[in-house]
Each structure stands twice: as C-alpha cells, then as structure tokens.
Amino acid sequence: MRDWTLQYSLLWAAFQKETVNCDCPDGYEPYNDECRKISILPTEQPPDFTPLKLVEKTYEQYSQWGVKIYDAGYNLDGTGAYTLYTQTSPASFWHNVDSVNNKDYGAMNRTGLWATTYFNNQQIGFSTCINAPVEKTYLVGFGVDNYVTIRIDGVPIMQMYEQENADTFRYWNIYPVVIKKGIHVIEVIANNKTLLAAIGAEIYNATPAQLMATTNKTQLEPYLIFSTEDLIGAYTNLGDNGYPIIDDYALVFCDGNPPFYRKVEYTPCIVAIFDGQYQTAVVLKGPIYISSDYGETWEAKLTANNWQAVSLSATGQYHTAVIYNVCMYMSLDFGDTWSVISIAALWKSISLSATGQYQTAVAINSSIYISSDFGETWVTAGLSLGYNGVSVSSTGQYQTAVVYSGYIYVSSDYGTTWSQRAISKGWRSISLSSSGQYQTVCGYYYVQTSSDYGQTWTERLSTKDWYGISVSATGQYQTAVAKSGYIYVSADYGITWVTKESARDWKSVSISSTGQYQTAVAYSGYIYVSTDYGNTWSQKGIVSNYVSVSINKKSE
C-alpha cells in the first residue's frame, strides 16, 4: 500500500530546485520549463466541522458493465467519445462480470469508499497529494454513486452535474488528463443522490493497452499514482464535513499542520536571453549577419548595401543599423526581419540604450539624431559636424559622440543638449559603461579614458590607427582594435593593456556586459570571437568586408 501522507515539504523543495534558465513575469518563478506563481490562503483554526471516517463500500452493480476509456477532448461533465472494454468470466479485475450478488470484483468494488453512514443528498470530500514523475497524459479512472467533482491543484478535471444515473457506477470511467511534473493536490468531492453511496478513483501512469492487460493488483501496482483504496480508514477533510471548497484553490492537507489553501498559476517562460548570446555584424557592400549562439554560427539578412554600423539592445531584441548616405533599418525581433527608417544622411554610427527605447545616430556633416520611442521617430540635436562615433549609457541618459578631426561631445540629458570636451583629434569610436561613468575613446594614434562621465580624459595608448573600442557594463574590461594591428585587452578600466591575436585590418569590436564574450571583425577577413575575456580568439563566419559588430549586453 502506498503512503499518500507524503513528506510534502521535502518533495516540494526538491521539485522547486528543478528550474530552467528562463525569465518570468513579476510574481512568477521558473519551474519545470515554465513559470509558476503560488498564492496561499489560510484555513480557519480550529476547524469548525466533524470529519467522517471513510470505510470500504461495495455493491454488486459497481463496474458490472465494464470499462469506458474516453478519448482526449472529453467534456468536463464526463460525456464524450469512448471505447468500451469488457471481460469474460473468470476475469473480473476491472469488470464485475459475475455481478449477481457479487461485491468482490471490478474496479469500483476494490476502490470504493464512503462515510460509515450514508443518506440522501450527502456530500463527502477529501484532499491528498500525488507525485507525477513526468509531465504527460495520465489516465484518471473513477466510479461514483452518484456524481463527483475531481480537481487537481484547484482546477477541475471532472465536474459532473447533479444526477442519479446508474452509468456513473455501473461503468468504470477512465479519462486522459495531462498532469505536470511534480507534487500536486488532488481533491475528490463526491455526492450521493439517494440510497447507496460510494466513490472510487485512481490515477494511472499507463496507456490504455497497458492498463487493460493487468489482471491483478500486483500487475497494476507499478502504474498507480493514486488510489482511493489507500484512503480507507482515513477521514473527510473537504466539503460538508471538512474545510470549505474554494474556487481555484486546493486544500493542502499533506504539508504539516495546519492545512492551507494553495493556488497555482502557470505561464510560459519569457524567452531566456543571456549576456553576449545575440550578435550582429554588418558588411560594407554586403549583407547583415546575425548570430544567436554567441557568434558560433551566422546567418545573412537583408541585401548587400553600404552598411556602416549596427547596435543592439541589452536583450538583443531591438537592432538598428545604418547605411551610408541612404537610410537606417530597424528590427524588433532579434534581427530576423527589418523595416526601413527613411532618413538619409552620411551615417557613421548608431547606439541603443539597454531597453532600446533611446537611440542615437550620428553622421558626417549632420546634426545628431535622437529617438526616445524605439526608433519610430527622430529629432536632431547638437551641432552639425563630422561625427564618426557615438555611444549611450544603459539608461540612455548619458551619451557621448566623437568627431573625426574634432572634439568629444557629451550629453547628460538623453541627447537633448551637448557640451564639447577634450581636445581635437582624429576620433573614430567611443564606448560607455552601463552607468556612463567610465568611457573610452579611440582614434588616429590615441586611446583615452574617462572615469567622470566624459568630463576629463587621460591618454592610455598611442602610435596606432585605432578603429574600435568596447567596454563592459562596469567599465573594468575593455578591448580595442587597430588597423593593421592587434587586439588589445584591459582588465583594469583601461589603465594597462595586453596584446592579443594577430595583426589584421581590424574594424570593430564589441564585448558583453560581463566582458566574458567578445567579438571583433576584420575588413577582408573573418569574425573572431572570444569566450574568455579576450584572452583567446576563434575564427568564425566567412571572409567579408566587415565594418561593425555589436553584441547584446544583458545584465543579470
């Protein structure tokens, strides 16, 4: 006999640990490939009812007509298409074949129970816990004299209307029910209309063929998840002689004392997104390439064009790319599909805030373009200059743009107003930490850093034609690339640098929020990825004229 007074807390805790990597809405937590929300209500203590003892109940008509196994899609009232299974004497484990004056055979006679005394319009109810080893379709069987509601975690899987119909007990009725993996509460609320009364119910981890092939309890035992036979001798705890029945809430009676009500709600996981997972590279006179596996594989999107730059939101959902002297393109679905933004300029660079709401684009001989609605509409700000690069902070509040043969310009009001900083240099690229406090700029012969939101700058590297720079969310990890030079990495906010990889015509580099994932691209070369903070690099993709790369910076 199974012990249905489970060590509920221990089992529940064990299943709670079996979570997946997914994001959930507020109030939900990851659980078995989806998100789950638990709501709790207390029971009234001390209880204001007298429980009734559950005793064995048999009757010669129980299960006398065989077994009905219903198809999927049955109605909640128990009606639907079914297949009838019968047995011939002496086989009588499921079907009470010799039903005349015989109370020993058939499924309902071996599982039936009721209160010691019965009367017309009587209700009994009980709650207990079950353990479903995997999520799948289980078979729920019952016979009732006269009608029943069966709920799992407060959700009805059977809700018969008030009736007095001998079919409910002359057949053993089996229904296919999908049950999620884990610990669940099953509640059975049975009602007697007149005269005799009984309820028998079981849950099977078996197919109809496996079930109907069993001829005794020993053969059935491996398939049993629950049986009312194991509750004979227990007491009612729900309904007229138990705690009140509450819609959507299950009475948890197997998790210590006092019992409580629990409501379980599920919703699908929000797509799990990881730092550095999404990456996009653009090619001069070529397509856009996207990757969703940390740069391991790449897929071409859009047609060949004079792409100049691309930027991703923190999740990678929002992309914006710019074409020199043509327009911009944006994607709302991780780079899968794109739509045009018909603003022509000599575009050179683009940068998105973490959410993608704030976007800033710069061009040669143009003002700065800013958007605060995910790229839907744009306005101009700042002076009309030969801008070459731009970067915005995670929130979008702090922004910095650089001019080739010009100055550095900073904004602390989402790009609305700009102030000139540093000295005139051949600046090419700029990158900000998540907060905007740490900034690193590079260009012809110079790499400089700032730790005060771009107000003051300190020279760190020189003697190279620096083309690309990227910093991690904190600013600690930084990577720079040089034309006909190497990859240079820093782990101390840009103070000291170490040479990596080989001399190539490097054009752009982008690093993840943590700095662990890094991707650099070379003109007339390949895409190179690193998963160890820029220490080692692997060649990916195909030879092409790559000019810009961006990877998502998702902070946990």
C-alpha positions as CSV (number, residue, x, y, z in Angstrom):
1,M,0.0,0.0,0.0
2,R,1.3,3.5,-0.9
3,D,1.7,6.1,1.8
4,W,-0.2,9.1,0.5
5,T,0.8,11.2,3.5
6,L,3.9,12.3,1.6
7,Q,6.8,14.2,3.1
8,Y,5.3,17.1,1.2
9,S,7.8,19.8,2.2
10,L,10.9,17.7,1.2
11,L,9.4,16.7,-2.1
12,W,8.2,20.2,-2.9
13,A,11.6,21.6,-2.2
14,A,13.2,19.0,-4.4
15,F,11.0,19.9,-7.4
16,Q,11.5,23.6,-6.8
17,K,15.2,23.1,-7.5
18,E,14.4,21.7,-10.9
19,T,14.2,25.0,-12.6
20,V,15.2,26.2,-16.1
21,N,17.0,29.2,-17.3
22,C,14.2,31.5,-18.2
23,D,12.8,34.9,-17.4
24,C,9.4,35.1,-15.7
25,P,6.9,37.9,-15.2
26,D,6.7,39.6,-11.8
27,G,5.4,37.2,-9.2
28,Y,6.3,34.1,-11.1
29,E,9.4,31.9,-10.7
30,P,11.0,29.4,-13.1
31,Y,9.7,25.8,-12.6
32,N,10.0,22.8,-14.9
33,D,10.3,24.6,-18.3
34,E,7.8,27.4,-17.5
35,C,6.9,30.0,-14.9
36,R,4.8,29.3,-11.8
37,K,3.0,31.6,-9.3
38,I,1.9,30.3,-5.9
39,S,-0.8,32.1,-3.8
40,I,-1.7,31.0,-0.3
41,L,-4.8,31.3,1.9
42,P,-5.1,30.2,5.5
43,T,-7.7,27.8,6.8
44,E,-9.9,28.7,9.8
45,Q,-8.5,27.3,13.0
46,P,-9.6,25.5,15.0
47,P,-11.7,23.8,12.3
48,D,-15.5,24.1,12.6
49,F,-16.5,20.6,11.4
50,T,-16.6,17.0,12.4
51,P,-14.8,14.7,10.0
52,L,-16.3,11.4,8.9
53,K,-14.4,8.2,8.7
54,L,-14.0,6.7,5.3
55,V,-14.9,3.0,5.1
56,E,-15.0,0.4,2.3
57,K,-18.2,0.3,0.2
58,T,-19.2,-2.4,-2.3
59,Y,-22.2,-3.3,-4.3
60,E,-23.0,-5.9,-6.9
61,Q,-23.8,-3.4,-9.6
62,Y,-20.5,-1.5,-9.3
63,S,-18.4,-1.9,-12.5
64,Q,-20.8,-4.5,-13.7
65,W,-20.9,-3.2,-17.3
66,G,-17.2,-2.9,-17.9
67,V,-14.7,0.0,-18.5
68,K,-15.2,3.1,-20.6
69,I,-11.9,4.7,-21.7
70,Y,-12.7,8.2,-23.1
71,D,-10.9,10.0,-25.9
72,A,-8.9,13.2,-25.4
73,G,-11.2,16.3,-25.5
74,Y,-13.9,14.8,-23.3
75,N,-16.4,17.2,-21.8
76,L,-15.9,18.4,-18.2
77,D,-19.3,16.8,-17.3
78,G,-17.9,13.4,-18.2
79,T,-19.5,13.0,-21.6
80,G,-17.6,12.3,-24.8
81,A,-16.4,9.6,-27.2
82,Y,-15.1,6.4,-25.6
83,T,-14.1,2.8,-26.2
84,L,-15.8,0.1,-24.1
85,Y,-13.7,-2.7,-22.6
86,T,-15.3,-5.8,-21.1
87,Q,-14.0,-9.0,-19.7
88,T,-15.4,-12.5,-19.6
89,S,-15.5,-14.8,-16.6
90,P,-13.4,-15.7,-14.7
91,A,-11.5,-12.5,-15.5
92,S,-13.1,-9.8,-13.2
93,F,-10.3,-7.4,-12.1
94,W,-11.8,-4.5,-14.0
95,H,-15.2,-5.7,-15.0
96,N,-17.5,-7.2,-12.3
97,V,-18.6,-10.0,-14.7
98,D,-20.3,-12.1,-12.1
99,S,-22.2,-9.2,-10.7
100,V,-25.2,-11.0,-9.3
101,N,-24.8,-11.0,-5.5
102,N,-21.0,-10.4,-6.1
103,K,-19.4,-7.5,-4.3
104,D,-15.8,-8.6,-4.6
105,Y,-14.9,-7.9,-8.2
106,G,-14.5,-4.9,-10.5
107,A,-12.5,-1.7,-10.2
108,M,-15.1,0.2,-8.1
109,N,-15.5,-2.6,-5.6
110,R,-11.8,-2.7,-4.8
111,T,-11.5,1.1,-4.6
112,G,-15.0,2.2,-3.3
113,L,-15.4,4.1,0.0
114,W,-17.8,6.4,1.7
115,A,-18.7,7.6,5.2
116,T,-19.8,4.9,7.7
117,T,-23.4,6.2,7.3
118,Y,-25.0,7.4,4.2
119,F,-28.1,9.4,3.4
120,N,-29.7,11.3,0.6
121,N,-28.0,14.4,-0.8
122,Q,-24.9,13.7,1.3
123,Q,-21.5,15.1,0.2
124,I,-18.1,13.8,1.2
125,G,-14.7,15.2,0.2
126,F,-11.1,14.6,0.8
127,S,-7.8,16.1,-0.3
128,T,-4.4,14.4,-0.6
129,C,-1.2,14.8,-2.5
130,I,0.1,12.9,-5.6
131,N,3.5,12.8,-7.2
132,A,3.7,12.9,-11.0
133,P,7.1,11.8,-12.1
134,V,7.0,13.5,-15.5
135,E,4.6,15.7,-17.4
136,K,2.5,13.6,-19.6
137,T,-1.1,12.3,-20.2
138,Y,-2.2,10.1,-17.3
139,L,-5.4,8.1,-17.0
140,V,-7.8,9.1,-14.3
141,G,-10.4,6.4,-13.6
142,F,-13.5,6.5,-11.3
143,G,-16.9,5.1,-10.5
144,V,-19.3,7.2,-8.4
145,D,-22.7,6.7,-6.8
146,N,-23.9,9.3,-7.9
147,Y,-21.8,12.3,-9.1
148,V,-18.4,13.8,-8.5
149,T,-16.0,16.7,-8.9
150,I,-12.3,15.9,-9.2
151,R,-9.8,18.7,-9.0
152,I,-6.0,18.8,-9.4
153,D,-4.4,21.9,-7.8
154,G,-7.8,23.5,-7.6
155,V,-8.6,23.0,-11.4
156,P,-11.5,20.7,-12.2
157,I,-10.7,17.8,-14.5
158,M,-14.2,16.3,-13.8
159,Q,-17.2,18.3,-12.8
160,M,-20.4,16.2,-13.2
161,Y,-23.8,17.9,-12.9
162,E,-26.2,16.7,-10.2
163,Q,-27.7,13.4,-11.4
164,E,-28.8,9.9,-10.5
165,N,-27.6,7.8,-13.3
166,A,-26.5,4.2,-12.8
167,D,-23.9,4.5,-15.7
168,T,-21.7,6.5,-13.3
169,F,-21.2,3.4,-11.2
170,R,-22.0,0.5,-13.5
171,Y,-19.1,1.5,-15.6
172,W,-15.5,2.3,-14.5
173,N,-14.9,5.6,-16.4
174,I,-11.3,6.5,-17.4
175,Y,-10.3,9.8,-18.8
176,P,-6.9,11.1,-20.3
177,V,-5.6,14.1,-18.3
178,V,-2.3,15.9,-18.8
179,I,-0.6,16.4,-15.4
180,K,2.5,18.5,-15.0
181,K,5.6,17.0,-13.3
182,G,5.8,17.4,-9.6
183,I,3.7,17.3,-6.4
184,H,0.0,18.1,-6.8
185,V,-3.1,18.2,-4.7
186,I,-6.0,16.0,-5.8
187,E,-9.4,16.8,-4.4
188,V,-12.4,14.5,-4.7
189,I,-15.8,15.8,-3.8
190,A,-18.5,13.2,-4.2
191,N,-22.3,13.5,-3.8
192,N,-25.0,10.9,-3.2
193,K,-28.4,11.5,-4.6
194,T,-30.4,8.7,-2.9
195,L,-29.9,5.3,-1.3
196,L,-26.4,3.7,-1.5
197,A,-23.3,5.8,-1.9
198,A,-19.7,5.3,-2.9
199,I,-16.7,6.8,-4.7
200,G,-13.7,5.0,-6.1
201,A,-10.9,6.7,-8.0
202,E,-7.4,6.0,-9.3
203,I,-4.7,7.7,-11.4
204,Y,-2.6,5.5,-13.7
205,N,0.8,6.2,-15.3
206,A,0.0,3.8,-18.2
207,T,-1.5,3.5,-21.7
208,P,-5.0,2.0,-22.1
209,A,-3.4,-1.1,-23.5
210,Q,-1.1,-1.5,-20.5
211,L,-3.9,-0.9,-18.1
212,M,-6.3,-3.3,-19.6
213,A,-3.6,-6.0,-19.7
214,T,-3.4,-6.1,-15.9
215,T,-5.4,-8.8,-14.2
216,N,-4.5,-8.3,-10.5
217,K,-3.2,-5.7,-8.0
218,T,0.4,-6.9,-8.3
219,Q,0.4,-6.1,-12.1
220,L,-1.4,-2.8,-11.5
221,E,0.8,-1.5,-8.7
222,P,3.7,-0.2,-10.9
223,Y,1.2,2.0,-12.8
224,L,-0.6,3.5,-9.8
225,I,-0.2,7.2,-9.0
226,F,-3.2,7.4,-6.7
227,S,-6.0,5.1,-5.4
228,T,-8.8,5.7,-3.0
229,E,-8.3,2.2,-1.8
230,D,-5.4,3.7,0.2
231,L,-7.7,6.2,1.9
232,I,-10.0,3.6,3.5
233,G,-9.7,4.3,7.2
234,A,-8.9,8.0,6.7
235,Y,-11.3,10.9,7.3
236,T,-13.1,13.5,5.2
237,N,-11.4,16.9,5.2
238,L,-13.2,18.8,2.5
239,G,-16.8,19.9,1.8
240,D,-19.8,19.3,4.1
241,N,-17.7,17.5,6.7
242,G,-14.4,19.3,6.0
243,Y,-12.9,22.6,5.1
244,P,-14.8,24.8,2.6
245,I,-14.2,24.4,-1.1
246,I,-12.7,27.5,-2.6
247,D,-12.7,28.1,-6.4
248,D,-9.2,27.8,-7.9
249,Y,-7.6,27.0,-4.6
250,A,-6.6,23.5,-3.5
251,L,-6.7,22.4,0.1
252,V,-3.2,21.3,1.0
253,F,-3.6,18.6,3.8
254,C,-0.2,16.9,3.5
255,D,2.3,19.7,4.3
256,G,2.2,19.8,8.1
257,N,-0.3,21.4,10.3
258,P,-2.5,23.4,10.0
259,P,-3.6,22.8,6.4
260,F,-3.8,25.8,4.0
261,Y,-5.2,26.6,0.5
262,R,-2.8,26.9,-2.4
263,K,-3.5,28.3,-5.9
264,V,-1.0,27.5,-8.7
265,E,-0.8,29.6,-11.9
266,Y,1.4,28.8,-14.8
267,T,2.6,30.9,-17.7
268,P,5.2,30.3,-20.4
269,C,8.8,31.4,-19.8
270,I,9.8,34.6,-21.4
271,V,12.5,33.8,-23.9
272,A,15.7,33.1,-22.0
273,I,18.3,35.6,-23.1
274,F,21.9,35.6,-22.0
275,D,24.7,38.1,-22.0
276,G,26.5,38.0,-25.3
277,Q,24.1,35.5,-26.9
278,Y,22.9,37.7,-29.7
279,Q,25.5,39.2,-32.1
280,T,25.2,41.2,-35.3
281,A,27.9,42.2,-37.8
282,V,27.5,44.4,-40.9
283,V,29.4,44.3,-44.1
284,L,30.4,47.2,-46.4
285,K,28.7,46.4,-49.8
286,G,27.4,43.1,-48.2
287,P,24.6,41.8,-46.0
288,I,23.9,41.9,-42.3
289,Y,24.9,38.8,-40.4
290,I,23.2,37.7,-37.2
291,S,24.0,35.1,-34.6
292,S,22.0,33.8,-31.6
293,D,24.6,31.3,-30.3
294,Y,27.4,33.6,-29.0
295,G,28.9,34.0,-32.5
296,E,29.4,30.4,-33.3
297,T,27.2,30.4,-36.4
298,W,26.0,33.3,-38.6
299,E,23.0,33.9,-40.9
300,A,22.8,36.5,-43.6
301,K,20.0,39.0,-43.6
302,L,18.9,41.8,-46.0
303,T,20.6,42.6,-49.2
304,A,24.1,44.0,-49.9
305,N,24.5,47.7,-49.0
306,N,26.9,50.2,-47.7
307,W,26.4,49.3,-44.1
308,Q,28.3,51.4,-41.6
309,A,27.3,50.4,-38.1
310,V,24.8,48.4,-36.0
311,S,23.7,48.4,-32.4
312,L,21.7,46.0,-30.2
313,S,19.6,46.5,-27.1
314,A,20.5,44.6,-23.9
315,T,18.3,41.6,-24.8
316,G,19.2,41.7,-28.4
317,Q,15.5,42.1,-29.4
318,Y,16.0,45.6,-30.8
319,H,18.5,46.2,-33.6
320,T,19.2,49.4,-35.6
321,A,21.7,49.6,-38.5
322,V,22.7,52.5,-40.7
323,I,23.6,52.7,-44.4
324,Y,25.9,55.4,-45.6
325,N,24.0,58.2,-47.4
326,V,20.8,56.1,-47.6
327,C,18.8,55.3,-44.5
328,M,18.5,53.3,-41.3
329,Y,17.0,49.9,-40.7
330,M,15.5,48.6,-37.5
331,S,14.5,45.1,-36.3
332,L,12.1,44.3,-33.4
333,D,12.7,40.5,-33.5
334,F,16.4,39.9,-32.8
335,G,17.4,40.8,-36.4
336,D,15.1,38.3,-38.1
337,T,13.1,40.9,-40.0
338,W,13.8,44.5,-40.7
339,S,12.0,47.7,-41.6
340,V,13.3,50.9,-43.2
341,I,13.7,54.2,-41.4
342,S,13.7,56.7,-44.3
343,I,16.1,59.3,-43.0
344,A,19.0,59.9,-45.4
345,A,22.4,61.0,-44.1
346,L,26.1,60.2,-44.3
347,W,25.5,57.7,-41.4
348,K,28.6,56.5,-39.5
349,S,27.4,55.2,-36.1
350,I,24.4,54.2,-34.0
351,S,23.9,53.3,-30.3
352,L,20.9,51.9,-28.3
353,S,20.1,52.1,-24.7
354,A,19.6,48.8,-22.8
355,T,15.8,48.7,-23.4
356,G,16.2,50.0,-27.0
357,Q,13.9,53.0,-26.2
358,Y,16.6,55.6,-26.6
359,Q,18.7,55.5,-29.8
360,T,21.2,58.0,-31.1
361,A,22.7,58.0,-34.6
362,V,25.5,60.2,-36.0
363,A,26.6,61.2,-39.5
364,I,29.2,63.3,-41.3
365,N,28.2,66.9,-41.8
366,S,25.0,66.5,-39.9
367,S,23.4,67.1,-36.5
368,I,23.0,64.3,-34.0
369,Y,19.7,62.3,-34.4
370,I,18.0,61.1,-31.3
371,S,14.9,58.9,-30.7
372,S,13.0,58.1,-27.5
373,D,10.5,55.7,-28.9
374,F,12.5,52.7,-30.1
375,G,13.5,54.4,-33.4
376,E,10.0,55.2,-34.6
377,T,10.5,59.0,-34.7
378,W,13.7,61.1,-34.7
379,V,14.7,64.6,-33.9
380,T,18.0,66.5,-34.3
381,A,20.2,67.9,-31.6
382,G,23.7,69.4,-31.3
383,L,25.9,71.0,-33.9
384,S,26.2,69.9,-37.5
385,L,29.7,68.3,-37.5
386,G,31.7,65.3,-39.0
387,Y,30.6,62.8,-36.3
388,N,32.3,59.4,-36.5
389,G,31.1,57.5,-33.4
390,V,28.5,57.6,-30.6
391,S,27.7,55.6,-27.5
392,V,24.9,55.8,-24.9
393,S,24.6,54.5,-21.4
394,S,22.3,51.7,-20.3
395,T,19.5,54.1,-19.4
396,G,20.2,56.4,-22.3
397,Q,20.7,59.4,-20.1
398,Y,24.5,59.7,-20.7
399,Q,25.7,59.9,-24.3
400,T,29.0,60.7,-26.0
401,A,29.7,61.5,-29.6
402,V,33.1,61.9,-31.3
403,V,34.2,63.9,-34.3
404,Y,37.0,62.9,-36.7
405,S,39.4,65.9,-36.7
406,G,37.3,67.4,-34.0
407,Y,36.2,67.1,-30.3
408,I,34.3,64.9,-28.0
409,Y,30.8,65.9,-27.2
410,V,28.9,64.7,-24.1
411,S,25.2,64.8,-23.0
412,S,23.6,64.0,-19.7
413,D,20.0,64.6,-20.7
414,Y,19.3,61.8,-23.2
415,G,21.0,63.6,-26.1
416,T,19.0,66.8,-25.9
417,T,21.9,69.1,-25.3
418,W,25.6,68.6,-25.9
419,S,28.9,70.0,-24.5
420,Q,32.3,70.0,-26.0
421,R,35.1,68.1,-24.2
422,A,38.8,67.1,-24.6
423,I,41.0,68.3,-27.5
424,S,40.6,67.9,-31.2
425,K,41.8,64.5,-32.5
426,G,41.0,62.1,-35.2
427,W,38.4,60.3,-33.1
428,R,36.7,57.2,-34.5
429,S,35.0,55.2,-31.8
430,I,33.6,55.7,-28.3
431,S,32.2,53.2,-25.7
432,L,30.4,53.8,-22.4
433,S,30.0,51.6,-19.4
434,S,26.4,50.8,-18.3
435,S,26.3,53.8,-15.9
436,G,28.1,56.1,-18.3
437,Q,30.7,56.9,-15.7
438,Y,33.5,55.1,-17.5
439,Q,34.2,56.0,-21.1
440,T,36.9,55.1,-23.6
441,V,37.5,56.8,-26.9
442,C,39.9,55.8,-29.7
443,G,41.1,57.2,-33.0
444,Y,44.1,58.0,-35.0
445,Y,47.1,57.5,-32.7
446,Y,45.1,57.8,-29.4
447,V,43.1,55.8,-26.8
448,Q,41.9,57.8,-23.9
449,T,39.8,57.0,-20.9
450,S,37.4,58.9,-18.6
451,S,36.1,58.0,-15.2
452,D,33.9,61.1,-14.7
453,Y,31.2,60.7,-17.4
454,G,33.4,62.2,-20.1
455,Q,34.3,65.4,-18.4
456,T,38.1,64.8,-18.3
457,W,40.3,62.4,-20.3
458,T,43.6,60.6,-19.8
459,E,45.7,59.2,-22.6
460,R,46.4,55.4,-22.4
461,L,47.6,54.1,-25.8
462,S,49.1,55.7,-28.9
463,T,51.1,55.1,-32.1
464,K,48.3,53.0,-33.7
465,D,45.4,53.8,-36.0
466,W,42.7,52.7,-33.6
467,Y,39.4,51.8,-35.2
468,G,37.2,50.2,-32.5
469,I,36.7,50.2,-28.7
470,S,34.2,48.5,-26.4
471,V,33.9,48.4,-22.6
472,S,32.0,46.1,-20.3
473,A,29.0,47.2,-18.1
474,T,31.2,48.1,-15.2
475,G,34.0,49.5,-17.4
476,Q,36.5,47.1,-15.9
477,Y,37.0,45.1,-19.1
478,Q,37.9,47.0,-22.2
479,T,39.0,45.9,-25.7
480,A,40.5,48.0,-28.5
481,V,41.4,47.1,-32.1
482,A,43.8,48.8,-34.5
483,K,44.0,48.9,-38.3
484,S,46.9,46.6,-39.4
485,G,47.5,45.9,-35.7
486,Y,46.3,43.7,-32.9
487,I,43.6,43.3,-30.4
488,Y,44.4,44.9,-27.1
489,V,42.6,44.0,-23.8
490,S,42.4,45.6,-20.4
491,A,41.1,44.3,-17.2
492,D,41.7,47.4,-15.1
493,Y,39.4,50.1,-16.6
494,G,41.8,50.8,-19.5
495,I,44.8,51.7,-17.5
496,T,47.0,48.9,-18.7
497,W,46.7,46.8,-21.9
498,V,47.8,43.4,-23.2
499,T,48.3,42.5,-26.9
500,K,46.2,39.6,-28.2
501,E,45.5,37.8,-31.6
502,S,47.3,38.6,-34.9
503,A,47.8,41.7,-37.0
504,R,44.8,42.2,-39.2
505,D,42.8,45.0,-40.6
506,W,40.5,45.2,-37.6
507,K,37.5,47.5,-37.9
508,S,35.2,47.0,-34.9
509,V,34.9,45.2,-31.6
510,S,32.0,44.6,-29.1
511,I,32.1,43.0,-25.7
512,S,29.3,41.6,-23.5
513,S,28.1,43.1,-20.2
514,T,30.4,41.0,-18.1
515,G,33.2,41.2,-20.6
516,Q,33.4,37.4,-21.0
517,Y,32.1,37.3,-24.5
518,Q,33.8,39.4,-27.1
519,T,33.6,39.7,-30.9
520,A,35.9,41.5,-33.3
521,V,35.7,41.9,-37.1
522,A,38.3,42.5,-39.8
523,Y,38.0,44.1,-43.2
524,S,38.6,41.5,-45.9
525,G,38.7,39.0,-43.1
526,Y,36.6,37.0,-40.7
527,I,34.6,37.3,-37.5
528,Y,36.6,36.4,-34.4
529,V,35.0,35.5,-31.1
530,S,36.3,35.1,-27.5
531,T,34.6,33.5,-24.5
532,D,37.4,34.2,-22.0
533,Y,37.5,37.9,-21.7
534,G,39.5,38.4,-24.8
535,N,42.5,36.1,-23.9
536,T,42.0,33.7,-26.8
537,W,40.1,34.1,-30.1
538,S,38.4,31.7,-32.6
539,Q,37.7,32.4,-36.3
540,K,34.1,32.3,-37.4
541,G,31.9,33.2,-40.4
542,I,33.1,33.8,-43.9
543,V,35.6,36.2,-45.4
544,S,33.9,39.6,-46.0
545,N,34.4,43.3,-45.6
546,Y,33.2,43.6,-42.0
547,V,33.0,47.1,-40.7
548,S,30.9,46.9,-37.5
549,V,29.8,44.4,-34.9
550,S,27.5,44.6,-31.8
551,I,26.6,42.1,-29.2
552,N,23.9,42.2,-26.6
553,K,24.8,43.3,-23.1
554,K,22.4,41.7,-20.8
555,S,23.0,42.4,-17.1
556,E,21.6,39.7,-14.7
